[in-house]
Amino acid sequence: MELYNYLKSLHLIFITTWFAGLFYIVRLFVYQIEANEKPTPEREILLKQYKIMTYRLWYIITWPSAILASFFAFWMLFFTPVGSAWLQMPWMHVKLGFVFLLYLYHLKCHQYYTQLQRDEFKYTSNYMRLWNEGATIILFAVVFLVILKNEFNWIFGVIGIILFSLLIMLGFKFYKKIRERN
C-alpha cells in the first residue's frame, strides 16, 4: 500500500504540472497570434520571444509531465492490487474516457504549437481563448469523477458539465465584449 501512495503522489504532481503546461501553452498561443498583428519591429521581437517560451514550456514541462503522469498512472493501474480493483469500477471507465480526450487535446495543442513555430497563423486569438477552456472542462470532469466515485450521479454529472461549458462560453463572450470596449 505504501508503494501505491508514492505512485499516486507522483501521478498527482505530474498531472498538476501537465495541466499547468496545457493551460499556459494555449495562453501563449493567444499572445503569439496577437503579436503577429503588431507592427514591425515589435512583431518580430515578440514572436521570437514567444517561440522560445513555448518551446521551453512544451518540451521541458508539458510533454515530460504528460509522459510521467501516464507512466505512474499505468504503474498504479496495472501493477498494484489497488489499481487492478479500480479498473473494475464503472466510474474509472468514464474517467479513462476523459483521459483519452485529454490525450487528444494535448496532441491537438502539439499541432497548434508546430504550426505557430513555423509562423503559420491559421486561428484567431479568440479561437485559442475558447480552445483554452477544453482542458478546464476535462479537469473538472476528472476531478469530480475521482472524488465522488460511485456516488456520482451520471445524469446530473453530464448536465453539470454541459452547464459548466455553457457558463464558460458566456463568460468568454462577456470578457470579449469588455476587451473590445477597452
C-alpha positions as CSV (number, residue, x, y, z in Angstrom):
1,M,0.0,0.0,0.0
2,E,2.9,2.4,0.7
3,L,4.2,2.0,-2.9
4,Y,0.7,2.8,-4.2
5,N,0.6,6.0,-2.2
6,Y,4.0,7.1,-3.5
7,L,2.9,6.3,-7.1
8,K,-0.4,8.2,-6.5
9,S,1.6,11.2,-5.2
10,L,3.9,11.3,-8.1
11,H,1.0,10.8,-10.5
12,L,-0.8,13.8,-8.9
13,I,2.3,16.0,-9.1
14,F,2.8,15.3,-12.8
15,I,-1.0,15.7,-13.5
16,T,-0.7,19.2,-11.9
17,T,2.3,20.2,-14.0
18,W,0.8,18.7,-17.1
19,F,-2.4,20.8,-16.7
20,A,-0.4,23.9,-15.8
21,G,1.5,23.4,-19.1
22,L,-1.6,22.9,-21.1
23,F,-3.3,26.0,-19.6
24,Y,-0.3,28.2,-20.2
25,I,0.7,27.0,-23.6
26,V,-2.6,27.9,-25.1
27,R,-2.4,31.3,-23.4
28,L,1.0,31.8,-25.1
29,F,-0.7,30.8,-28.4
30,V,-3.1,33.7,-27.9
31,Y,-0.3,36.1,-27.2
32,Q,1.7,34.8,-30.2
33,I,-1.2,35.2,-32.6
34,E,-1.9,38.7,-31.3
35,A,1.8,39.6,-31.6
36,N,1.7,38.6,-35.3
37,E,-0.8,41.5,-35.8
38,K,1.6,44.1,-34.3
39,P,3.7,46.5,-36.4
40,T,7.4,45.9,-37.1
41,P,9.8,45.7,-35.1
42,E,7.6,44.9,-32.1
43,R,6.1,41.9,-34.1
44,E,9.5,40.2,-34.7
45,I,10.7,40.8,-31.2
46,L,7.6,39.3,-29.6
47,L,7.3,36.4,-32.0
48,K,10.9,35.4,-31.4
49,Q,10.4,35.6,-27.6
50,Y,7.1,33.6,-27.7
51,K,8.7,30.9,-29.8
52,I,11.4,30.5,-27.1
53,M,8.8,30.5,-24.3
54,T,6.5,28.0,-26.0
55,Y,9.4,25.7,-26.9
56,R,10.7,25.6,-23.3
57,L,7.2,25.2,-21.8
58,W,6.2,22.5,-24.3
59,Y,9.3,20.3,-24.2
60,I,10.7,20.9,-20.7
61,I,7.5,20.9,-18.7
62,T,4.3,19.9,-20.6
63,W,5.5,16.8,-22.6
64,P,7.6,15.3,-19.8
65,S,4.7,15.9,-17.3
66,A,2.3,14.1,-19.6
67,I,4.7,11.2,-20.0
68,L,5.5,10.9,-16.3
69,A,1.8,11.3,-15.3
70,S,0.9,8.5,-17.7
71,F,3.8,6.3,-16.6
72,F,2.8,6.5,-12.9
73,A,-0.9,6.0,-13.8
74,F,-0.2,2.8,-15.7
75,W,2.1,1.6,-13.0
76,M,-0.7,2.2,-10.4
77,L,-3.4,0.6,-12.5
78,F,-1.7,-2.4,-13.9
79,F,1.0,-3.3,-11.3
80,T,-0.7,-2.8,-7.9
81,P,-3.6,-4.6,-6.4
82,V,-5.4,-1.4,-5.7
83,G,-5.2,-0.3,-9.3
84,S,-6.5,-3.6,-10.6
85,A,-9.6,-3.1,-8.4
86,W,-10.1,0.4,-9.7
87,L,-10.2,-0.9,-13.3
88,Q,-13.3,-2.9,-12.4
89,M,-15.3,0.1,-11.4
90,P,-17.6,1.9,-13.9
91,W,-16.6,5.4,-12.9
92,M,-12.9,4.6,-13.8
93,H,-14.0,3.7,-17.3
94,V,-15.7,7.1,-17.7
95,K,-12.6,8.7,-16.2
96,L,-10.3,6.9,-18.6
97,G,-12.6,8.2,-21.4
98,F,-11.9,11.7,-20.3
99,V,-8.2,11.0,-20.0
100,F,-8.3,9.8,-23.6
101,L,-9.9,13.2,-24.5
102,L,-7.1,14.8,-22.6
103,Y,-4.5,13.0,-24.8
104,L,-6.4,14.1,-27.9
105,Y,-6.4,17.7,-26.6
106,H,-2.7,17.5,-25.9
107,L,-1.9,16.2,-29.4
108,K,-4.1,19.0,-30.9
109,C,-2.1,21.5,-28.9
110,H,1.0,20.0,-30.3
111,Q,-0.3,20.5,-33.8
112,Y,-1.0,24.2,-33.0
113,Y,2.4,24.5,-31.4
114,T,4.2,23.2,-34.6
115,Q,2.1,25.5,-36.8
116,L,2.9,28.6,-34.8
117,Q,6.6,27.6,-34.6
118,R,6.5,27.7,-38.5
119,D,4.7,31.1,-38.4
120,E,1.5,29.5,-39.7
121,F,-1.3,31.6,-38.2
122,K,-4.5,29.6,-39.0
123,Y,-6.6,30.5,-36.0
124,T,-7.7,33.7,-34.2
125,S,-6.8,34.6,-30.7
126,N,-10.5,34.3,-29.8
127,Y,-10.5,30.8,-31.1
128,M,-7.5,30.0,-28.9
129,R,-9.1,31.6,-25.9
130,L,-12.1,29.3,-26.4
131,W,-9.8,26.3,-27.0
132,N,-8.1,27.0,-23.7
133,E,-11.3,26.1,-21.9
134,G,-11.2,22.5,-23.2
135,A,-8.6,21.5,-20.6
136,T,-10.6,23.1,-17.9
137,I,-13.7,21.1,-18.7
138,I,-11.7,17.9,-18.8
139,L,-10.1,18.7,-15.4
140,F,-13.4,19.4,-13.8
141,A,-14.9,16.1,-15.1
142,V,-11.9,14.0,-14.0
143,V,-11.7,15.6,-10.5
144,F,-15.4,15.1,-9.8
145,L,-15.2,11.5,-11.1
146,V,-12.2,10.7,-8.9
147,I,-13.5,12.3,-5.8
148,L,-17.2,11.2,-6.0
149,K,-16.6,7.7,-7.5
150,N,-19.7,5.6,-7.0
151,E,-21.7,8.4,-5.5
152,F,-21.5,10.3,-8.8
153,N,-24.9,10.6,-10.4
154,W,-24.2,10.3,-14.1
155,I,-27.2,12.2,-15.4
156,F,-26.6,15.2,-13.1
157,G,-22.8,14.9,-13.9
158,V,-23.4,15.2,-17.6
159,I,-25.9,18.0,-17.2
160,G,-23.4,19.7,-14.8
161,I,-20.5,19.5,-17.3
162,I,-22.8,20.9,-20.1
163,L,-24.0,23.7,-17.9
164,F,-20.4,24.4,-16.9
165,S,-19.3,24.5,-20.5
166,L,-22.1,26.9,-21.3
167,L,-21.1,29.1,-18.4
168,I,-17.6,29.2,-19.7
169,M,-18.9,30.2,-23.2
170,L,-21.0,33.0,-21.7
171,G,-18.0,34.2,-19.7
172,F,-15.9,34.2,-22.8
173,K,-18.4,36.3,-24.7
174,F,-18.7,38.7,-21.8
175,Y,-14.9,39.1,-21.5
176,K,-14.7,39.6,-25.3
177,K,-17.1,42.5,-25.1
178,I,-15.1,44.1,-22.2
179,R,-11.9,43.7,-24.2
180,E,-13.4,45.2,-27.3
181,R,-14.6,48.3,-25.3
182,N,-11.2,48.9,-23.9
